[in-house]
Amino acid sequence: MTRGVAIVVERIRQLGLEVALHKSEAMHFHGPRNRPPPGSSVMVGGVSIGVESTLKYLGLVLDGRWNFVEHFRRLAPKLERTGAAFRRLLPNLGGPNASCRRLYAGIVWSMALYGAPVWARGLARLAVHHLNAPQRVIAVKMVRGYRTISREAASLLAGLPPWDLEAIVLARLHEWRAEALCRGETPLPRQVVAQRTDFRHDLMATWRQRLSQPRAGHATIAAIRPLFEEWLERRHGILTFRLTQVLTGHGVFGRFLHRIGREETPGCSHCEDGPEDTVEHTVEVCPAWAEHRRVLVAAIGGGDPSRPALVEAMVRSETEWDAVTTFCEAVMLAKEVAEREKERAAAFLPGRRGRRPGRRGPRRGRRPP
């Protein structure tokens, strides 16, 4: 190998160019059982070049097994830091609108998918995890949700396909254009658009299949997946903080607050017998919201106001979307106010330790997003 490198360097010099050997790097491609021996090096022109396990080239970190795990291990913290910065810019209440949030998401998307045609086909499972994990942060901020929402549910709500599938689309499009150029053809812009559309149809089919066996966010995905295309292709409706609470169950519900340590029991504080406070209980049963429920049911054409029924109404028309949003805003705001009053009262009970009035955040490590 050393002799071969020396020949290449000499040929470059014959062209009148000089190789900066002191800046050169070397890497050994290998299988799972034949790693290069520690301390190995290549001697070229009297300069010893160490053989490393990785090599950074044009912004991509290459590794000896060509699975790009190290590339995404290094990239993930950068994406997470960018996502954390956006978290401060994109509050759940107020802040930039949906279009602006999608623009911010596009920035992280371009960072994550840089060089996708090179690495998309060879991703290891760990690399896929490093790639998709930061997507949850962005998706959650797009839908104005709690940070406890799963990546699968948040991405579906936001209409963001998994980034590893997006990378496959970019790779297929690059390969298609390269094959056309090899045949002496230059694809027209409309042909490129048509081909990209076909590839994205395949992406959507794969994504929908993945959602048939989600790891988390089951109730949200079960409500939206039957209307997968309608949800993603709709031209109306934006998600608000309180609407997202109802769609995900992550919000001012006894079950959720009990799970994160904010409540001692999961019971509903608005009912005398204290049944478990869930999305279904709040939207369909709780007598405290009977009037709001009556108005909602009338607006969406009757029937039960279950989560799947609400999603079906939301995608059907903008009017029904607004009706569901109005219901969620009124009910969840009232629940938030009641929860704050409950916290204030608990703070002053003799012999009971509670949060001070005005403090919304619980103890470190137990704070919901």
Secondary structure, DSSP 8 states (H G I E B T S, - for coil): -HHHHHHHHHHHHHTT----GGG--EE----TT----TT-EEEETTEEEEEESEEEETTEEEETTS--HHHHHHHHHHHHHHHHHHHHHS-SSSSS-HHHHHHHHHHHHHHHTTTHHHHGGG--HHHHHHHHHHHHHHHHHHTT--TTS-HHHHHHHHT---HHHHHHHHHHHHHHHHHHHHTT----HHHHHHHHHHHHHHHHHHHHHHTTS-SS-HHHHHHHGGGHHHHHH--S----HHHHHHHHS-SS-HHHHHHTTS-SS-B-TTSTT--B--HHIIIII-GGGHHHHHHHHHHTTSS---HHHHHHHHHH-HHHHHHHHHHHHHHHHHHHHHHHHHHHHHHTSTT-----TT----STT----
